[in-house]
Amino acid sequence: MTPTAFLSDPHLAGLLPGERALVRRVHGSPDFSRRMSELGLVPGTEVRMVRRAPFGDPIEFVVRGTHFSIRRAEAEGIRVVAI
Amino acid sequence: MSSPSDLAPAPRETRVPRAIPLSGALPAGARRQRLVAVVGNPNSGKSTLFNCLTGLRQKVANYPGVTVDVSCGRCPLPSGSTVNLVDLPGAYSLRPRSPDEEIVRDVLLGIDTTTPLPDTILLVLDASSLDRQLFLALQVLDLGLPTILVLNMVDIAREQGHLIDRPALERRLGVPIFETVGRTGEGLDALRLALDQPVPRPTVRPLTHSDATGAEVRALAARIGARGRAAGTDAEPIAWALLCDEGGRMWQRLPQVAESDIAAHRARLEAADPEWRSAEAARGFATVEAILLEVTRKVSSADPVRRRVDRIVTHRIVGPLLFALVMGVIFQAIYAGAQPVMDLIERGTSWFGGILSATLPAGPFRSLLIDGVVAGVGTVLSFLPQIALLFLFIGILEDTGYLARAAFILDRLMGVVGLPGRAFLPLLSSFACAIPGIMATRTIENRRDRLATIFVAPFMSCSARLPVYALLIGAFVPSLGWGPVSLPGLVLFALYLFGIVVAFVTAWALRRTVLRGPRASSVMELPPYRTPAWRGLVTTITGQSLEFVKKAGTVIVAVSAVLWFLASYPGGAPETRALQTRLAVAEQSGDAAATTALKTSVAGSTLRHSFAGQIGLALEPIIQPLGFDWRIGIGLVTSFAAREVMVSTMATVWNLGDASDNTVSLRQAIREAKNPETGASSYVPLTGISLMVFFALACQCMSTVAVVRRETGGWKWPILMLVTMNVLAWLASFAVFQGGRAMGWG
């Protein structure tokens, strides 16, 4: 896989409101990826993008029935596979 | 009755005695009672359950908004005995990412310096969110402490179609499980019964490690050994927590292991399994999924209320407008809604003063009682309705889930000045009082974000400023009104807005200078919409209001009495005596006009020559450019004890000026104040505005300085804050007063 292809991997922030996907990997600081996994974002988990905030950032998503808000910059680190 | 601590090999008495946080919350000898720690995710209904179990037998962790401090309470049991409950902050994981979560980990591992290892853990989970919250349960069960699991809010879970086979879940997790509804009290009797019995240790350790991780955990656990850790704790969970605590300071709590040892184990682990950090969650959630497959059945998970409400509340255009409207309504309601009660209290105070005046013989004692004590307490009491209302609104916003949506909407805007959306709640709490607000910043993980929020929190107009604003608005702002909108309400709103703007500009400046750095990640839960837990809300508001009254009853009264002394003594200055002689002559000759004028002169002269007057006069050169006279100078000095003291100071000062007629309200006294020499008005509306601006910005609260010192761990930040705020206040007032005069106002 070329670096370009890697960068263009779909990520959580790129999903449209209502779209579902499976978590593939969480990029970011060790702290961030650990916390994401503790919230249930482990590989293979289904996530659903819900909406963008009124001013475009952050975004709301659902994982395991719980809604979270996360900034776009961080959501870009959550790489997903479309269902 | 045998308590679970009987199972511990070493008697607890051998441990260093520790104070429970918020000392005074628990009765003497409380430490001998069983301690139950309430643990759970944020938004699991944990604090509501705690409130139900303890009722008013608790020391409120002071503040509405998130549980930022540890609150303790006593829970009566069916057998007639009681247990002590400690409501730990909400946590998503025992691998902390904030000081709040650190407290939870440290208490549960028995390494906290203020709270001893609990005898029992009351683990609260939101029954409708088990697929996520059970992960924390696995971490907690791994500690091996006696644990009771509570599936809370089962009513909502049932409505959403979650069917949970409780006995099967009990077998899988090896702990007793109870179903409750904290809001209604359903299931609490059974829970109290269970707390009355010895609680078993869990029979299952559902958290598993990979071989490589397990080996390092056991090796580090062997180093920790039995010495130095609390009796009844297991070394392996401590070792695992140490390995996970990268960059943390947990190792300092365990003298038997060196930081370098932990680093060595961590390096070996890293080499053996580079993915070890996420392995706990990956394995944990796999376990959770396997368990839930066995014990639950979900019919439907749609939350139609959330969908419908969120569509409006977080709408691109409607959302922000609604937010502005909500805030506007709150402040209008605080101002208008509290007025009738305030008037009632004001009238009650002067009625009581009248009774004292009629029954007690005239003299310094009566003067002290009426003009010092009763007037001081009454003035401050009359602002209680506003404070209670504000706490009520913050509580409702938080309970309903709107607060999280507000943070969601505002995160982008807050980001402009470099603050996280999460800073919204501490800042909103600071409208009640900067102290809970500053403590609520503990939920902000990043230190720079947190320091910036702490620094600007005191700019939010706290409830102690309200009395001052209300007094000055009442005295100087005409009560014009257009329908539901009133000019005084608008001015109050503008003052709040002013504080917010200055706070944001300051935050922006801080994040570009001393606190430069990227914004930290902040993932925030958007909880489901719920009806407020009114009982808990009432408990919190009552506790808050009582705290304010207590403060009013001690500090304020003491300051009022001291002020009365400062303003009344030493007396007997030659000028005053001369005026008194002329007054006596005028009274005898029946010259009413001269009598009134001379009375004012005598009062002014007494005050000018009193101790307080001397302090005020010394300050006058500094504050005169702001339009303040020496009387305001006295108030500025005393308000360092607490801002609201300004009001009682002015009351004392002005009541002394007209002691024969207590019914003249303070507002009127200020409005009608005349310079004893020139006869011109002492204060013009511009003075009032300048003074309000000064109060909006100045750091005049010893308590705030103290709490900032505590939260930042040094004097650097509080001193920087004190200097910055007061210099800003002086400059802003100077600009307002001199600018206003140049434009011909006042």
Interface residues (C-beta under 8 A of the other chain):
Chain A: V26 G28 S29 P30 D31 F32 S33 R34 R35 M36 S37 E38 L39 G40 V42 P43 T45 V50 R51 A53 P54 F55 G56 D57 P58 E60 V63 R64 G65 T66 H67 F68 S69 I70 R71 E74
Chain B: Y92 S93 R95 R97 S128 S129 D131 R132 F135 C244 E246 R277 S278 E280 A281 A282 F285 A286 S301 R306 D310 T314 H315 R316 I317 G319 P320 A404 A407 F408 I409 D411 R412 L413 G415 G421 R519 S521 S522 V523 M524 E525 L526 P527 P528
